[in-house]
Amino acid sequence: MHANWKTWAHVTKLDPDKHLPPGVVEEIVTSGTDALMLSGTLNVTQENLRELLDLVSAYGLPLVVEPASPDCAIFDGAIDHLFVPSVMNTNDVRWIIGKHYAWLRHASSVNWEKVVPEAYIVLNPNSAVGRVTGADCTLAKEDVAAFVEVADRYFRFPIVYIEYSGTYGDPRIVQAASEAIEDATLYYGGGIRSTEQAAEMGRIADTIVVGNAVYEEGVDVLRATVRAVQ
């Protein structure tokens, strides 16, 4: 396994429910991004996940699957890591531990060397992940910091992920999360569509995740976000 996720500054998130022409895939994997994360909230199936995996696995870039449901927790040989999220700021226990229990209750085998737990703090109420998980997105920075500290110091999650999913987040809140962390790696995702935004969040978080910009802005913008943090 060659992918040390703790060293990544830039991750590109690709959604199995969205289409990418093969030529664009090659431009993405040669953009300078450190890794690809295959992840989505709606309409993700084993079939379209494996189709996307087949499309990107030949290029040798580190690959992460972030499953939306237990049936998408796959360990194909090309996959370096399975990032498994637990949403901290929801009262729906399914998204904290319930889906995870269901996965392990029925899994035929689990490659634990590839599993990396993530503590998700979802902060965009209009996002699919916010609606599906019932996340409380009306958090002050002090609330976010407390959730981060619980995830980091009490539950010992190796990754804390601040997820604004589709909209650019509040740097003050992300800064509060950064200051609350002792050991975990801080990931930020949401609305990065420019060099300036990538640089701003890259100064605060350990790793930025760029997703929608790939589909909405194009590969040139992706490259610009890579240059901003590397």
Phi, psi and omega in degrees: 000120188255000189260107177264094188296340181290343183261356184285135173260333186220126177236137175257125182262125178245136185261121179301340181273000180244149186266137174231123174296146182307321179298323179291324178302315180297323177294323180294312185288343176257015182283344185104353177301148185282332185197162174249135174247122178264112192200143174195169182255316186251142172060030175267124180234167175301323184295308182285335174293315179291327177297316178293320179300317178298325183290326188252346190288342184283351189268350175083004177282143177307137184239132176239136168254130175245097190288138176276341181206163183303326183287350177261008176275089185245156185233041179305154185303330182286343185278129178274320182216152169248108178272115186251111185276145165237127183274116184288321190259050172227152174265359179271105188296342179302325185269357175262313183215342187296313178297327182290317176299315181298320178300309185286334178294329186244358181290137177284328177199153179226128175269091187294339178294337181265350186275128176233112179288143178237136169265110181268134169238108188265127189234010175246106184293340182269359180279157177300317182293325178294317181290315184296319184271351182065034183292142174276103186264006183264048187263136170285166182297331177293325177293316179299315179301321179293317176299319179298316181294321176299314181296318186280309190269329182267305182274346176061038173296135178285336177235132167249126188242113174271114190244109174260350168038083174098344178230149181283133188275178180272113181302332179293323178290318178295323177296319177298321177297316181299318182289337181276346185275138175252312188239328187291160171270132183264118173258142173235134175221140175140110166072013179285116183225015181205164176301317184296316180293318178298316180295319182297309181287331178293334177285338184261310182271158175287324185222132172255147179243125181244125184230291186300329181300329179301317184274327188262330184249329178107173187290330179300320178292320176303313179301322180296322178290328176296312182298332182291337185241358182238000000 
